[in-house]
Amino acid sequence: TRLSIAELAIYVVLVPVIIYILLRHRKSGYLGWGFLIIFCSLRLAADGIQISDHDKAAKGEPVSNAGAIVNAIGISGLLYSLSGIIHEWSELLASPLSTTFV
């Protein structure tokens, strides 16, 4: 549970930063940064479920595999966000008049 608590703290701090970046990049950045917000949301949900499962296991109650499933689904959001950020970066490099980053 210490790892889940640490991840929870990290993602809670990262979400506002990612939202700020998404708002700065507007529509062109949604493909990458929007999926990164989805990834962070899924990780927050998975960590919460894993903490709850650990508390249930300590009490002797049956636990579910939902945390692991949500955690595995979150990886696809990370891959989509990485591809979107690379796409945005390649468009920025391809434009002839781009001298500054947005």
C-alpha atoms as a printed R data frame, in Angstrom:
    type eleno elety resid chain resno       x       y       z
1   ATOM     1    CA   THR     A     1   0.000   0.000   0.000
2   ATOM     2    CA   ARG     A     2   2.900   2.407   0.453
3   ATOM     3    CA   LEU     A     3   3.561   2.274  -3.265
4   ATOM     4    CA   SER     A     4  -0.115   2.915  -4.035
5   ATOM     5    CA   ILE     A     5  -0.178   5.859  -1.629
6   ATOM     6    CA   ALA     A     6   2.981   7.303  -3.195
7   ATOM     7    CA   GLU     A     7   1.544   6.897  -6.704
8   ATOM     8    CA   LEU     A     8  -1.689   8.507  -5.556
9   ATOM     9    CA   ALA     A     9   0.227  11.529  -4.268
10  ATOM    10    CA   ILE     A    10   2.287  11.813  -7.457
11  ATOM    11    CA   TYR     A    11  -0.697  11.649  -9.803
12  ATOM    12    CA   VAL     A    12  -2.710  14.119  -7.713
13  ATOM    13    CA   VAL     A    13   0.142  16.606  -8.178
14  ATOM    14    CA   LEU     A    14   0.558  15.839 -11.902
15  ATOM    15    CA   VAL     A    15  -3.099  16.173 -12.956
16  ATOM    16    CA   PRO     A    16  -3.328  19.992 -12.555
17  ATOM    17    CA   VAL     A    17  -0.049  20.423 -14.444
18  ATOM    18    CA   ILE     A    18  -1.294  18.244 -17.303
19  ATOM    19    CA   ILE     A    19  -4.609  20.113 -17.397
20  ATOM    20    CA   TYR     A    20  -2.697  23.398 -17.641
21  ATOM    21    CA   ILE     A    21  -0.603  22.036 -20.531
22  ATOM    22    CA   LEU     A    22  -3.756  20.750 -22.249
23  ATOM    23    CA   LEU     A    23  -5.378  24.178 -21.992
24  ATOM    24    CA   ARG     A    24  -2.249  25.864 -23.359
25  ATOM    25    CA   HIS     A    25  -2.071  23.547 -26.372
26  ATOM    26    CA   ARG     A    26  -5.810  23.706 -27.006
27  ATOM    27    CA   LYS     A    27  -7.274  21.482 -29.702
28  ATOM    28    CA   SER     A    28  -3.958  20.408 -31.206
29  ATOM    29    CA   GLY     A    29  -2.765  19.009 -27.894
30  ATOM    30    CA   TYR     A    30  -5.860  17.025 -27.008
31  ATOM    31    CA   LEU     A    31  -4.650  13.848 -28.672
32  ATOM    32    CA   GLY     A    32  -1.616  13.597 -26.421
33  ATOM    33    CA   TRP     A    33  -2.415  15.512 -23.257
34  ATOM    34    CA   GLY     A    34  -6.073  14.455 -23.093
35  ATOM    35    CA   PHE     A    35  -5.116  10.802 -23.076
36  ATOM    36    CA   LEU     A    36  -2.484  11.547 -20.436
37  ATOM    37    CA   ILE     A    37  -5.245  12.936 -18.196
38  ATOM    38    CA   ILE     A    38  -7.258   9.765 -18.829
39  ATOM    39    CA   PHE     A    39  -4.175   7.700 -17.945
40  ATOM    40    CA   CYS     A    40  -3.685   9.615 -14.685
41  ATOM    41    CA   SER     A    41  -7.376   9.239 -13.824
42  ATOM    42    CA   LEU     A    42  -7.237   5.495 -14.359
43  ATOM    43    CA   ARG     A    43  -4.078   5.258 -12.249
44  ATOM    44    CA   LEU     A    44  -5.754   7.249  -9.462
45  ATOM    45    CA   ALA     A    45  -8.746   4.892  -9.573
46  ATOM    46    CA   ALA     A    46  -6.507   1.800  -9.603
47  ATOM    47    CA   ASP     A    47  -4.468   3.035  -6.651
48  ATOM    48    CA   GLY     A    48  -7.621   3.794  -4.678
49  ATOM    49    CA   ILE     A    49  -8.981   0.316  -5.396
50  ATOM    50    CA   GLN     A    50  -5.672  -1.298  -4.428
51  ATOM    51    CA   ILE     A    51  -5.577   0.607  -1.125
52  ATOM    52    CA   SER     A    52  -9.160  -0.473  -0.440
53  ATOM    53    CA   ASP     A    53  -8.306  -4.091  -1.303
54  ATOM    54    CA   HIS     A    54  -5.337  -4.018   1.060
55  ATOM    55    CA   ASP     A    55  -7.583  -2.796   3.879
56  ATOM    56    CA   LYS     A    56 -10.105  -5.552   3.084
57  ATOM    57    CA   ALA     A    57  -7.362  -8.191   3.070
58  ATOM    58    CA   ALA     A    58  -6.154  -6.984   6.466
59  ATOM    59    CA   LYS     A    59  -9.668  -7.540   7.830
60  ATOM    60    CA   GLY     A    60  -9.873 -11.004   6.256
61  ATOM    61    CA   GLU     A    61 -12.499 -10.034   3.692
62  ATOM    62    CA   PRO     A    62 -12.282 -11.251   0.079
63  ATOM    63    CA   VAL     A    63 -10.590  -8.878  -2.352
64  ATOM    64    CA   SER     A    64 -11.198  -8.255  -6.037
65  ATOM    65    CA   ASN     A    65  -8.874  -8.030  -9.011
66  ATOM    66    CA   ALA     A    66 -10.418  -4.728 -10.123
67  ATOM    67    CA   GLY     A    67  -7.344  -2.685  -9.196
68  ATOM    68    CA   ALA     A    68  -5.065  -4.807 -11.348
69  ATOM    69    CA   ILE     A    69  -7.534  -4.727 -14.241
70  ATOM    70    CA   VAL     A    70  -7.917  -0.932 -14.147
71  ATOM    71    CA   ASN     A    71  -4.148  -0.632 -13.832
72  ATOM    72    CA   ALA     A    72  -3.651  -2.763 -16.955
73  ATOM    73    CA   ILE     A    73  -6.243  -0.767 -18.905
74  ATOM    74    CA   GLY     A    74  -4.403   2.435 -17.971
75  ATOM    75    CA   ILE     A    75  -1.347   1.376 -19.951
76  ATOM    76    CA   SER     A    76  -3.279   1.843 -23.206
77  ATOM    77    CA   GLY     A    77  -3.939   5.467 -22.227
78  ATOM    78    CA   LEU     A    78  -0.218   5.976 -21.716
79  ATOM    79    CA   LEU     A    79   0.553   4.552 -25.153
80  ATOM    80    CA   TYR     A    80  -2.104   6.736 -26.803
81  ATOM    81    CA   SER     A    81  -0.816   9.847 -25.050
82  ATOM    82    CA   LEU     A    82   2.760   9.103 -26.056
83  ATOM    83    CA   SER     A    83   1.724   8.696 -29.697
84  ATOM    84    CA   GLY     A    84  -0.293  11.935 -29.539
85  ATOM    85    CA   ILE     A    85   2.587  13.917 -28.052
86  ATOM    86    CA   ILE     A    86   4.943  12.561 -30.718
87  ATOM    87    CA   HIS     A    87   2.378  13.488 -33.390
88  ATOM    88    CA   GLU     A    88   2.080  17.032 -32.018
89  ATOM    89    CA   TRP     A    89   5.868  17.341 -31.897
90  ATOM    90    CA   SER     A    90   6.256  16.151 -35.494
91  ATOM    91    CA   GLU     A    91   3.639  18.651 -36.694
92  ATOM    92    CA   LEU     A    92   5.488  21.421 -34.885
93  ATOM    93    CA   LEU     A    93   8.758  20.482 -36.565
94  ATOM    94    CA   ALA     A    94   7.104  20.165 -39.975
95  ATOM    95    CA   SER     A    95   5.567  23.647 -39.980
96  ATOM    96    CA   PRO     A    96   7.928  26.064 -41.756
97  ATOM    97    CA   LEU     A    97   7.074  29.179 -39.748
98  ATOM    98    CA   SER     A    98   7.224  27.724 -36.257
99  ATOM    99    CA   THR     A    99   9.929  29.467 -34.277
100 ATOM   100    CA   THR     A   100   8.424  29.214 -30.803
101 ATOM   101    CA   PHE     A   101   6.716  26.501 -28.871
102 ATOM   102    CA   VAL     A   102   3.113  27.083 -27.843
